[in-house]
Amino acid sequence: MPRIADLIESHRELLLRRFLDEAGKLESARGLKPSDILNSLPDYLATLAALSRQGSAADTARVKQRQEEAHLGSRLRLGYNQDEVTTEYVLVGRLIAELWEDLPPEAQPAPEDSQRLFTALDAAMDHAVATFTGYSMEDRQREKRTLRQLEALAPKSLGRDEPVAPHLTPMVRLIMEALEADGAELFLVGTPGTLRLAAAAGRCESLTGSGRVVPLEGDTFLARVAASEEPLVLAGTPESTTALREGLCGGGLPTLMGLRLWPHGELMGVLYVGVARARPFQPQAKRCLETLVESLSGILDRAFLFGQLEDAHARLGTSEERYRLASRAITDAIWDWDLSTGTVLWNEGVETLLGFLAHEVTPHIDWWMSRIHPDDRERVVRGIHRAIDSGMGRWRSEYRFLHRDGHYVHVTDHGVIARDASGRGVRMVGAMQDISVRKQAEEARARLLKRESQRAEQLRGLAAASVTISGTATLDALLRVIAEQARELIGAHQAMTSMAVKGREGPSLQVVSLSDKYAAWRADAPSLDDGGLYAYVARTLRPVRLSQAQLEAHPYWKGAGPPGGGRPPLRGWLAAPLIGRDGVRLGLLQLSDKHEGDFTEEDEALLMQLAQLASVAIENVQLYTALSQSEDRVRLALMAARLGTWDLDPVSGVLRWDERCKELFGLPPDAEVTWDTFLARLHPEDREPTSKGVQRALAGEAGGVFNLEYRTLGLRDGVERWVSAHGQAFLDEEGRAVRFIGTVMDVTERKRLDARLPQARGGTAAARGPGGEAHRHRQP
């Protein structure tokens, strides 16, 4: 199969020429030189070709990112909007794909090659959307709510001569509240070269003079906003900017932000909001103002248009002159539907928007209905008839309409319903507008938000899985928890955790987790891999991600044969090695049969993180098991030697004795012991020297070694016992004792024997020598 790189390189000039033709039709591209429209496209095509040949190599990916950032910066400087930038990337993908669409299957690129291309272009569009919006999900939802409220407040129609403040003030107030401002004013174009105050809200409402007129000439804030394509901000005290603030309401609003209303490339007015404290507006506020003002512009433009249509209808009745004036008022496809006859007349916009020539359009409503997308048709037709039959004055809908060349165009359609004296609908006039670019951008944003939401949910699942895995104490249970958590976290039907044993090539311990889809195989504990891929991952210590086709073609997969034979069929494969702290393999974590689609790069990264957590947990369980076994052996040895043990934490003062140690002090097994308990059970003559010996050990003398013999007095039985104590104090880097442990042994019988030996030799004086009373407290 040929590579996409070959097609790009052999058709490079054709791609550049066709891109120039189509991208040059964008609004922001008008008047630009061909070099500005093409920009970095020749180099970008070379980079896409390199991706086709080399895959996602780090160097190529960095070059691609730099080119996209430079292109985005250039487009921002030229005034391109988000939809136009994403449209260019869609156009590049479509032009390249058209190079092989009509070729036979064997002459088309491999699916993974085309997937790599479209993934790269999709990532570029996601970056462009993020750069333009900077919006959080909460910001977007709040904006949508405000837009819906604006639509609910929108007037049906506005005559140029009728009072507009009652209709516009609620909308201005809504925009002010959405931007958390303290005042706002809306000016509309009045007589030539002037702006006339149309509505005010907040602090400006009580200070507004009716009909205030402001000239568009000069260097006032309103004049600057009217001449700017971007939102403008004015900060400072009213006293210091008197000239700039000419025509504004004042009202103690030191910081202002304004934007012009600019439907169809013509100034309609200026809206500004102000806050009562000097502070900059957030970037999100500027973006929100642009969105709300754009919506307000459309609402007012439509209202004034339909006001004109209604005026024309009143003056001209059903004459052709009324239709001609309505068509001239808007550049989109205008339609006029006679509800009594079903006749529909279209203006020349139907050719521009939908590609149909005038003689190709049947003048009946059925022509329009039949070309609505089948999935939208019932909803749209039912909605327009409900508007007509329920006495509504207007209708609006969004749907897909069949273009003459066979593709569907996303359109928004608005209609105004004229009624007779009895309220019966007799005529409907409307305008259809192409919103395909906006829909594509919304879909791109929706995909981005969905991926981010899924990623956040997986990260939360990973944190929960970490807690579950870390809290599992036995190896068998741990392997099962790892398999189940991996399957649920990634969303797969099959998962297996395998453990390796030194000296063996394949796994020796394995646990399989299957969803209900494969419940019939659960009792047989099937393996996901017969050893080929397991050995491959174990040898390379690298993750492997394969689609079903890649799995069947992989040289290390020996195949499982047809379904049955003790294990379910594999559908794709994702595996990550379990690696110990020393870099040695512990085992393998495998997944197969994802719920939706193939395993992705994000799935692979998530599984690697889970595998790292699992590896640490496995080693901890192994270490804990070995430590428990070692402690059991030590405990048995101490019991055989009749030794007691003690453990003192010098920092907290906590003292722990085992049962034998408590027995030597005459205490019950369940007795609580403290340092005071220890001192209280010592013989009065031995108490001070013993305490000093402990303090010397804790101070680090003689390396912290403690060897001493002393007498204890039993609490319950009152028996005097001699014990031999041996301990070791452990010190930190600063010389402070952090732990003090040791053993005690009963030497009472030896002491009694030592006391009898001098008598047996016939001399009491010798008993007072080095082996007598002075020998009682010796510390070697």
Secondary structure, DSSP 8 states (H G I E B T S, - for coil): ---HHHHHHHTHHHHHHHHHHHHTTSGGGTT--HHHHHTTHHHHHHHHHHHHHH-S-HHHHHHHHHHHHHHHHHHHHHT--HHHHHHHHHHHHHHHHTTTTTS-GGGS--HHHHHHHHHHHHHHHHHHHHHHH---HHHHHHHHHHHHHHHHH--S---TTS--HHHHHHHHHHHHHHTT-SEEEEEEE-STTEEEEEEEEEHHHHH--TT-EEESSSS-HHHHHHH-SS-EEE-S-GGGGTTTTTTS--SS--EEEEEEE-GGGS--EEEEEEESS-----HHHHHHHHHHHHHHHHHHHHHHHHHHHHHHHHHHTT-HHHHHHHHHH-SSEEEEEETTTTEEEE-THHHHHH---GGGS-SSHHHHHHTB-HHHHHHHHHHHHHHHHTT-SEEEEEEEEE-TTS-EEEEEEEEEEEE-TTS-EEEEEEEEEE-HHHHHHHHHHHHHHHHHHHHHHHHHHHHHHHHHHHT--SHHHHHHHHHHHHHHHHTEEEEEEEEE-TT-SSEEEEEEEE-GGGGGGGGG---S--SHHHHHHHHH---EEE-HHHHHH-TT-----SSBTTB----SEEEEEEE-TTS-EEEEEEEEEESSSS--HHHHHHHHHHHHHHHHHHHHHHHHHHHHHHHHHHHHHHHHTT-EEEEE-TTT--EEE-HHHHHHTT--TT----HHHHHHTB-HHHHHHHHHHHHHHHTTGGGGEEEEEEEEE-TTT--EEEEEEEEEEEE-TTS-EEEEEEEEEE-HHHHHHHHHHHHHTT-HHHHTSTTSGGGTT---
